[in-house]
Amino acid sequence: MDNVLRAVGMYILLMIVLKIAGRRTLLEMTSFDFILLLIISEATQQALLGNDFSFTGAAITIITLIAMDILFGKIKEWFPKVELFIDGSPIILVEHGRPLGKRMRKAGITLDDVLSSARITQGLERMEQIKFAILEKNGKIAIIPAEEKSS
């Protein structure tokens, strides 16, 4: 029972900490983010298993974590407001070429992040070429290009 309680507690703790840390997809991780992920995984493993390094202890922990994930998935289906709290909602970062600084700071996104996404996904080079930049729930920045003005 100790392993189950540890797993439930760690799952909830990590969910809260990662929610506070902000959205960043695996493809956008820096080397520091990767190192931090490795350290967190090691600390989590030690906290989850404690002194129980048995196969049974590890199996119970893994099953509990997967069950928690399934449970939270079902809770999000049943209660949309919980999904909004856990996953958040898309955030408009740039509107008609104007960066929305307060939203960008809150999301931890820089102008360079937006422009990088615009270059990679749409081939855009300047902020004025962006109609909307939207930080999606999965951490990716979606770019909607502005219409070209014909002269």
QUIPENOR-V467872 format. One record per run of one state. SS is the DSSP state (H for helix, E for strand, L for the rest). FROM is the first residue (numbers start at 0). TO is the last residue. If there is no record, write none. Layout:
SS_FROM_TO ; SS_FROM_TO
//
This chain:
L_0_0 ; H_1_20 ; L_21_24 ; H_25_27 ; L_28_29 ; H_30_48 ; L_49_53 ; H_54_77 ; L_78_78 ; H_79_86 ; L_87_89 ; E_90_94 ; L_95_96 ; E_97_98 ; L_99_99 ; H_100_106 ; L_107_109 ; H_110_121 ; L_122_125 ; H_126_128 ; E_129_134 ; L_135_139 ; E_140_144 ; L_145_150
//
